[in-house]
Amino acid sequence: MKITVSVKPNSRTEKVEQAADGSYLVKVNAPPSEGKANERVIELLSDYFKVPKSRIELASGAKSKKKVFKIG
């Protein structure tokens, strides 16, 4: 399954929200440097979807706020 994720780094709270259009908004308190925010997004999606982190892959958007993740 592929999902579209909008990431908000340096947020005060960390959470995963599903938008009305089926995409997700993920707020993380990690900074966007050195891939730290991407790693934290994967951890939060892992908890949200109840799958191991190893089954979540960043498909596109490594340096963008809009990302596509493969879960499976």
SELUM-981424 format. One line per 5 residues: number of its first residue (from 1); for each residue x, y, z of N, C-alpha, C. Coordinates in pm, 1 decimal, decimal comma. Each point is the difference from the previous one (the first is absolute). Example, Ala and Ser with C-alpha at 12.3 -4.5 7.8 and 13.67 -1.06 7.14 Angstrom:
2
1 = 1319,0 -569,0 780,0 -89,0 119,0 0,0 90,0 120,0 0,0  -35,0 105,0 -72,0 82,0 119,0 6,0 -77,0 109,0 73,0
This chain:
72
1 = 85,1 -116,7 0,0 -85,1 116,7 0,0 90,0 123,3 0,0  -37,5 100,5 -77,4 72,1 126,1 -2,6 -86,1 107,4 64,3  63,8 82,6 83,4 -72,4 110,4 63,0 76,1 129,5 -23,8  -74,5 109,2 -9,2 58,5 133,1 -13,0 0,9 63,7 138,0  114,7 55,3 36,3 17,6 55,6 134,3 52,7 142,2 -10,3
6 = -62,0 91,4 73,9 52,6 134,8 17,7 65,9 3,1 137,0  124,2 42,4 2,9 77,1 -2,6 124,9 16,8 140,7 53,0  -20,3 15,7 130,4 23,9 127,6 66,7 110,3 -22,7 103,5  126,6 29,4 -34,7 110,0 -19,4 95,0 1,1 109,0 107,2  77,1 -23,0 104,0 15,6 94,0 112,2 -132,8 37,3 64,2
11 = -93,7 -94,3 5,1 -129,9 24,4 60,5 8,0 -23,2 150,7  -88,9 61,9 73,2 -1,0 -20,6 146,1 -54,1 -137,0 37,2  -97,9 -47,0 -75,2 -58,3 -130,7 27,7 30,2 -93,8 -116,2  -5,6 -129,1 27,4 20,9 -99,7 -104,0 -128,5 -78,8 -17,3  -51,4 -1,6 -123,3 -120,3 -77,7 -25,4 -18,8 -23,7 -148,3
16 = -84,0 -97,8 -30,4 -36,5 -34,0 -136,7 -148,9 27,3 -14,2  -36,5 79,7 -101,1 -140,8 31,6 -25,1 -32,6 -33,8 -144,1  -118,0 -56,4 -22,9 -43,1 -25,7 -137,4 -86,9 115,4 -46,7  31,9 53,0 -117,1 -77,0 111,1 -57,3 -120,8 -54,8 -75,1  -91,2 88,1 -35,6 -122,4 -40,6 -69,0 27,5 -59,6 -137,8
21 = 109,7 41,2 -63,9 31,8 -50,3 -134,1 74,2 -133,1 1,0  22,5 -56,3 118,3 66,9 -129,4 10,4 149,5 9,7 25,2  55,3 119,8 -7,4 141,9 16,4 30,7 16,1 12,1 151,8  124,5 6,0 44,3 28,4 6,8 143,1 84,1 122,5 30,7  -21,1 54,9 119,6 83,9 107,0 52,9 72,6 -58,4 119,7
26 = 132,2 5,5 -3,7 80,3 -53,0 109,9 80,2 114,7 59,3  -21,2 24,1 127,6 74,0 102,9 71,5 107,8 -68,2 82,8  124,4 45,5 -16,5 112,1 -57,5 74,4 78,9 111,2 66,0  62,9 -30,1 113,3 79,8 102,0 66,7 146,0 -5,1 -42,0  35,2 -89,3 -92,0 137,0 -10,1 -49,8 26,8 107,8 -104,4
31 = 125,3 46,0 -8,4 34,0 99,1 -102,5 9,6 -66,1 -137,0  -16,7 78,2 -106,8 4,2 -58,1 -134,2 140,8 -26,7 -52,5  101,6 18,8 81,7 136,7 -19,5 -47,1 46,2 -144,6 18,2  86,7 -44,1 -89,2 63,7 -132,1 4,6 -99,5 -115,2 1,9  -120,2 20,1 -51,9 -98,7 -106,8 -6,4 -64,5 -37,6 131,6
36 = 21,1 80,1 102,8 -55,6 -32,7 132,2 -152,2 3,3 -1,2  -58,1 96,9 -68,4 -146,2 9,0 -5,9 -56,3 -120,0 -75,9  65,8 -40,3 -108,0 -46,6 -116,3 -76,3 2,2 -126,1 85,1  106,0 -17,7 78,8 8,7 -117,1 87,8 -112,5 1,2 103,0  -28,7 116,1 54,2 -105,9 11,3 101,4 -137,5 -24,1 -62,1
41 = -19,8 46,8 -123,6 -126,8 -24,3 -69,7 -21,2 -150,2 -16,1  105,8 -71,9 -38,6 -10,7 -145,9 -16,6 -36,7 -65,7 132,4  59,0 46,0 110,5 -32,8 -55,7 131,6 -146,9 24,4 35,0  -49,5 120,8 -25,6 -139,1 31,4 31,7 -97,0 -77,1 -89,2  32,1 -11,5 -128,5 -86,0 -78,0 -90,0 -0,5 -147,2 39,9
46 = 112,6 -49,2 47,5 8,8 -138,7 46,2 -97,1 -24,6 115,5  -3,7 92,0 95,0 -93,0 -12,2 112,3 -145,0 14,4 -46,0  -25,3 94,2 -90,4 -135,1 28,8 -46,4 -60,3 -118,1 -76,3  78,9 -58,8 -91,2 -49,3 -110,1 -82,5 28,4 -137,9 59,4  68,2 -4,3 113,6 32,2 -125,9 69,2 79,2 -95,7 -90,3
51 = 102,6 53,8 -66,1 89,8 -81,0 -81,4 144,0 30,2 43,2  92,3 -92,9 -22,7 140,6 27,0 34,3 57,4 113,3 -86,0  94,7 72,7 56,6 63,2 110,0 -72,4 65,8 -47,8 -129,2  46,8 -123,5 -0,5 68,4 -53,8 -118,1 -94,0 -15,6 -118,9  -130,6 3,9 21,8 -96,9 -15,4 -108,9 -50,2 133,7 -52,8
56 = 58,7 110,6 48,8 -37,5 133,4 -46,8 120,4 59,2 -72,3  -24,5 45,1 -123,0 108,5 50,8 -84,1 -39,3 135,6 -57,4  93,4 93,7 3,2 -22,0 131,2 -59,6 17,5 -13,5 -150,9  -109,4 14,9 -75,6 3,7 -19,2 -144,5 45,0 126,5 -72,8  -46,9 116,1 44,5 41,9 125,4 -63,7 -19,9 116,0 96,2
61 = 73,1 109,3 -27,3 -14,7 120,5 80,5 91,4 7,3 119,7  119,9 -54,5 -9,8 91,9 -2,8 114,0 31,6 139,1 53,8  4,6 100,2 -88,3 33,0 135,5 44,5 -117,4 95,3 -14,2  -119,7 -54,6 -6,1 -121,4 79,9 -17,3 -93,1 -22,5 119,5  -92,8 92,1 19,8 -100,0 -19,4 105,5 -107,9 -98,0 -43,8
66 = -19,1 -14,0 -132,1 -94,6 -98,4 -54,8 79,0 -124,6 -35,6  -37,1 -112,5 58,9 71,3 -124,8 -19,0 -96,1 -111,7 -36,5  54,2 -103,4 -61,7 -76,9 -120,2 -30,3 71,8 -116,8 67,9  -73,7 -74,8 80,5 54,8 -116,4 69,0 -66,7 -126,3 -51,3  78,8 -106,3 -9,9 -53,0 -133,3 -32,2 -7,5 -76,5 130,2
71 = -116,8 -58,1 27,1 -18,7 -81,1 119,5 -39,1 -139,4 -45,7  72,0 -98,3 45,2 -33,7 -134,0 -44,7 99,8 -97,8 35,2
